[in-house]
Amino acid sequence: MIRVLLTDDHPIIRDGIRSLLQNEHSMTVVGEASDGQALLDLLPTTPADIVVLDLNMPGMSGFDTIPLLRDQYPDLHILVLSMLDNEQYIAQVLRCGALGYALKNTDQAELIYAITTVSRGLPYLSTTIALDLLRKLHHTAEAPAELIRPQNGLSKRELEVLRLIAEGLTNAEIADRLFTSKRTIETHRQNIIEKTQAKNTAALIKFAVSNGLV
């Protein structure tokens, strides 16, 4: 069971996330905090696997909270959930120790996938952000020579899923497109990540572009 701790200064956001997660049997919301200091006060008595953290909060912001969390709770994984899509902010919080970054306009399926991924200690980057970064990288950098060719490891169905990921579709949308379950797509996605050795969604999409899949 993934223990989730929500930190956002807007109660309606916390209520919304809690509502989205309440039917997920693999995770539970164990507590809520309105800013970084409230989170730090809560953690000693509320063990958690992952904190879903806003950045812009009155009092102690997410920017100030992340280094303290990494120092005091190194085993706690951090997923930033913010409206900010500025590259400098994203790079800053990832350098400070956040493992994932998602936007607040993400859908339920992607949010659940982000929480699951980060809780396992794996990096995660919002599909929207990853696509924007990829478009810029595609014009400024050549693909690494050591990229694995898709035909050397990915199945036909995995190639289909990878193409749809690169098009920006969520797991739920891919499942609808391929007439299968979201769980199946999540499994395919994890297999693709392992086979391509991509560290995040941006790297996965770059892999697809570099190998002529999109």
C-alpha positions in Angstrom: 0.0 0.0 0.0 1.4 3.4 -1.1 1.0 5.9 1.7 0.4 9.4 0.2 0.7 12.7 2.0 -0.8 15.7 0.4 0.6 19.2 0.8 -1.3 22.2 -0.8 -2.6 25.4 0.6 -5.9 25.0 -1.2 -8.3 22.6 0.6 -10.3 22.1 -2.6 -7.1 20.8 -4.3 -6.4 18.3 -1.5 -10.1 17.2 -1.5 -9.9 16.7 -5.2 -6.8 14.6 -5.1 -8.1 12.5 -2.2 -11.3 11.9 -4.1 -9.3 10.8 -7.2 -7.3 8.3 -5.1 -10.0 6.9 -2.9 -10.9 4.1 -5.3 -7.2 3.1 -5.8 -6.7 0.0 -3.6 -2.9 0.3 -4.0 -2.6 3.7 -2.3 -4.1 5.6 0.6 -3.9 9.3 1.7 -2.5 9.2 5.2 -2.5 13.0 5.9 -2.7 16.5 4.6 -0.8 19.7 5.2 -1.3 23.3 4.0 2.3 24.3 3.7 5.9 23.1 4.1 6.1 23.7 7.8 2.8 21.9 8.5 4.1 19.0 6.5 7.4 18.9 8.5 5.3 19.0 11.7 3.1 16.2 10.5 5.8 13.7 9.3 7.1 12.6 12.7 3.7 11.1 13.6 2.5 10.3 10.0 4.8 7.9 8.1 4.5 8.2 4.4 6.0 6.8 1.2 5.4 9.8 -1.0 4.5 13.5 -0.6 2.5 15.2 -3.3 3.8 18.8 -3.0 2.7 22.1 -4.3 5.3 24.8 -4.9 3.6 28.2 -4.4 2.2 28.2 -0.9 2.1 30.9 1.8 4.4 30.3 4.7 7.0 27.7 3.7 6.9 27.1 0.0 7.6 23.9 -1.8 10.9 25.3 -3.0 12.0 25.8 0.6 10.5 22.5 1.8 12.2 20.1 -0.7 15.8 20.4 0.6 14.6 20.0 4.2 12.7 16.8 3.2 15.7 15.4 1.5 17.9 16.1 4.5 15.5 14.9 7.2 13.5 12.2 5.4 15.8 10.8 2.7 13.6 7.8 2.1 10.5 9.9 1.4 9.8 10.4 -2.3 8.7 13.8 -3.6 6.3 14.4 -6.4 5.7 18.1 -7.2 2.2 18.9 -8.4 2.1 22.5 -9.7 0.6 24.8 -12.2 4.1 26.1 -12.9 5.6 24.8 -16.2 8.7 27.0 -16.2 11.7 25.0 -17.2 13.9 26.8 -14.6 11.5 26.0 -11.8 11.3 22.3 -12.9 15.1 22.0 -13.1 15.5 23.7 -9.7 13.2 21.4 -7.8 14.6 18.3 -9.5 18.1 19.3 -8.6 16.9 19.9 -5.0 15.7 16.4 -4.7 12.1 16.0 -6.1 11.8 12.8 -8.0 8.8 13.7 -10.1 7.0 16.8 -11.5 3.4 16.8 -12.7 1.1 19.6 -13.7 -2.2 20.2 -11.9 -4.1 19.9 -15.2 -3.1 16.3 -15.5 -5.8 13.7 -15.6 -6.6 11.1 -13.0 -4.9 8.3 -14.9 -1.6 10.1 -15.3 -1.6 11.4 -11.7 -2.0 7.8 -10.4 0.7 6.7 -12.7 3.0 9.5 -11.5 2.4 8.7 -7.8 3.0 5.0 -8.4 6.2 5.6 -10.4 7.7 8.1 -7.9 6.7 5.9 -5.0 8.9 3.2 -6.5 11.9 5.5 -6.5 11.7 6.1 -10.3 11.7 9.6 -11.9 8.6 11.0 -13.5 8.0 14.0 -15.7 4.6 15.2 -16.9 3.9 14.2 -20.5 3.1 17.8 -21.4 6.4 19.0 -20.0 8.3 16.1 -21.6 6.9 16.9 -25.0 7.8 20.6 -24.8 11.4 19.7 -23.7 11.7 17.1 -26.4 10.7 19.5 -29.1 13.5 21.8 -28.0 16.0 19.0 -27.6 15.1 17.6 -31.0 16.3 20.9 -32.7 19.4 21.4 -30.7 21.0 17.9 -30.1 21.7 14.8 -32.0 20.5 11.4 -30.7 23.0 9.5 -28.6 24.9 6.9 -30.6 24.2 4.2 -27.9 20.4 4.3 -28.2 19.0 0.8 -28.4 17.1 0.1 -31.7 13.5 -0.7 -31.0 13.5 -3.9 -33.1 16.1 -5.3 -30.8 13.9 -5.6 -27.8 10.3 -4.1 -28.1 7.4 -6.2 -29.2 5.0 -5.1 -31.8 2.4 -4.0 -29.2 5.1 -2.2 -27.2 6.1 -0.3 -30.3 2.4 0.7 -30.7 2.2 1.9 -27.1 5.5 3.8 -27.4 4.2 5.7 -30.5 1.1 6.7 -28.6 3.1 7.8 -25.6 5.2 10.0 -27.9 2.0 11.5 -29.3 1.2 12.7 -25.8 -1.6 10.2 -25.0 -2.2 9.2 -21.3 -2.4 5.5 -20.3 -6.2 5.7 -20.2 -6.3 7.2 -23.7 -3.9 4.6 -25.0 -6.0 1.8 -23.5 -9.1 3.1 -25.2 -7.2 3.4 -28.6 -5.9 -0.1 -28.4 -9.1 -1.6 -26.9 -7.4 -2.9 -23.7 -7.2 -2.1 -20.0 -5.3 0.7 -18.4 -3.4 -1.8 -16.2 -2.2 -3.6 -19.4 -0.9 -0.3 -20.8 0.9 0.5 -17.5 2.6 -2.9 -17.7 3.6 -2.3 -21.3 4.9 1.2 -20.4 7.0 -0.2 -17.5 8.4 -2.9 -19.9 9.3 -0.3 -22.5 11.1 1.8 -19.8 13.1 -1.2 -18.7 14.0 -2.3 -22.2 15.0 1.2 -23.5 16.6 2.2 -20.2 14.8 5.5 -20.4 14.9 7.3 -17.1 11.7 9.4 -17.6 9.0 10.2 -20.1 11.1 12.8 -21.8 13.8 10.3 -22.5 11.2 7.8 -23.7 9.8 10.2 -26.2 13.2 11.2 -27.4 13.9 7.6 -27.9 10.8 7.2 -30.1 11.7 10.3 -32.1 15.3 9.4 -32.5 14.4 5.9 -33.8 11.9 7.2 -36.3 8.8 6.0 -34.5 7.0 9.4 -34.7 
